[in-house]
Amino acid sequence: MSYRTAESLRSVTLDDVRGARKTLSGVARVTALEGSRYLSRLVGAPVHLKCENLQRTGSFKLRGAYVRIAGLLPEERAAGVVAASAGNHAQGVALASSLLGVHATVFMPQGAPLPKVSATREYGAEVRLHGQVVDETLAAAEEYAARTGAVFIHPFDHPDVIAGQGTVGLEILEQCPEVRTIVVGMGGGGLAAGIAVAVKALRPDVRIVGVQAEGAACYPPSLAAGRPVSLRNPVTMADGIRVGRPGVVPFGIVGELVDEVRTVSEDELSAALLLCLERAKLVVEPAGASPVAALLAAPETFGGPVVAVLSGGNVDPVLMQRVLRHGMAAQGRYLAVRLRLTDRPGALATLLGVLSAADANVLDVSHVRTDPRLGLAEAEVELHLETKGPAHCAELGRALRDAGYTVIA
């Protein structure tokens, strides 16, 4: 690919990360490290949240993008830069370019969330919508770079980008000197690689755990094969880590310095996002919540103090609504049931009375009488209920059956 140069394949050192930190002085925020009582009780040791969701542009991506663009030669800056991203990297490149006086063209998928497209434009980039998936968008950006001479800014596969992301690791060591485990979400691997370079050079005893979504876990098969392996169709709600192939540069670093890579399910991601919102009062996107998902899935396996990196908070409101509902369902706090009843006056009121007596909160009711599957005197009702947990869901099921209702789904 066009960005694969000898320079892009060199390794990354602690000195690179320290140099990146100087470059980022006055640009990137030193984000807060917040304690979590709930997670600390669960793990049995202190757990802290590194809040990169509160970074400028809403994610850690500004760090790497700024360091990469700041390192360009004058003639390269004059040619402009180009990037491809569905959101966080796009905004990072846009703001970094604006701060450095460089023209940026950012290709985004046609289905990219409107808030992310609008933010990228507002940060000063020229946005071009192309392709339905990121791979198509990436190809368009690379073609543009080859045609115009603009410098392609890769989201994770370049030493300068990795060095910029590694500044998160330096901050963690200063904010929590006693840290024993750092948990970080992984897509292409740039953030995990950068943190590992910084932390392992200064504290080789600290355990680094990478986390991927089950449907987009490109690292486990790649590490097993000893080389980057492509996934055919990565699928996950966590678009920030939905990457089908590890980067060449981060893959080498991750293989050497990251102690373990785990995967989490969509249910676990939803529950983690809900926990961050309810317990920590932090808006976090699914990718940013992946370290918390890993802690929830197996809390007893992490030695503390633990730092979980919340990598971003740029979640589309529509997706947030869906994910919260999914997370509530995964925790047994949201229940959808469908049942049939006799179509007569007062039947629905009687059903709602049963639910009220069982202390269920009815959020929505859909009442169908004309479906050809139904008998002449039948109606079908679908209810969406707010519940109090798995035990309450089971109690509601018993109450409905005891009242003579047959639950279809």
HELIX and SHEET records of a PDB file:
HELIX    1   1 GLU A    7  LEU A    9  5                                   3    
HELIX    2   2 LEU A   14  LEU A   24  1                                  11    
HELIX    3   3 ARG A   37  VAL A   43  1                                   7    
HELIX    4   4 GLU A   52  LEU A   54  5                                   3    
HELIX    5   5 ARG A   56  GLY A   58  5                                   3    
HELIX    6   6 LYS A   61  ALA A   70  1                                  10    
HELIX    7   7 PRO A   74  ALA A   79  1                                   6    
HELIX    8   8 ASN A   88  LEU A  100  1                                  13    
HELIX    9   9 LEU A  114  GLU A  122  1                                   9    
HELIX   10  10 VAL A  134  THR A  148  1                                  15    
HELIX   11  11 PRO A  159  GLN A  175  1                                  17    
HELIX   12  12 GLY A  190  LEU A  202  1                                  13    
HELIX   13  13 GLU A  214  ALA A  216  5                                   3    
HELIX   14  14 TYR A  219  ALA A  225  1                                   7    
HELIX   15  15 ASP A  239  ILE A  241  5                                   3    
HELIX   16  16 VAL A  248  LEU A  257  1                                  10    
HELIX   17  17 GLU A  266  ARG A  279  1                                  14    
HELIX   18  18 PRO A  286  ALA A  297  1                                  12    
HELIX   19  19 PRO A  299  THR A  301  5                                   3    
HELIX   20  20 PRO A  317  ALA A  330  1                                  14    
HELIX   21  21 ALA A  347  ALA A  357  1                                  11    
HELIX   22  22 PRO A  390  ASP A  402  1                                  13    
SHEET    1   A 6 LEU A  33  GLY A  35  0                                        
SHEET    2   A 6 VAL A  47  CYS A  51 -1                                        
SHEET    3   A 6 VAL A 306  LEU A 310  1                                        
SHEET    4   A 6 THR A 181  GLY A 185  1                                        
SHEET    5   A 6 ARG A 207  ALA A 213  1                                        
SHEET    6   A 6 GLU A 260  VAL A 264  1                                        
SHEET    1   B 4 GLU A 126  LEU A 129  0                                        
SHEET    2   B 4 ALA A 104  MET A 108  1                                        
SHEET    3   B 4 VAL A  81  ALA A  84  1                                        
SHEET    4   B 4 VAL A 151  PHE A 152  1                                        
SHEET    1   C 4 ASN A 361  VAL A 368  0                                        
SHEET    2   C 4 GLU A 378  GLU A 386 -1                                        
SHEET    3   C 4 TYR A 334  THR A 342 -1                                        
SHEET    4   C 4 THR A 406  VAL A 407 -1                                        
END                                                                             
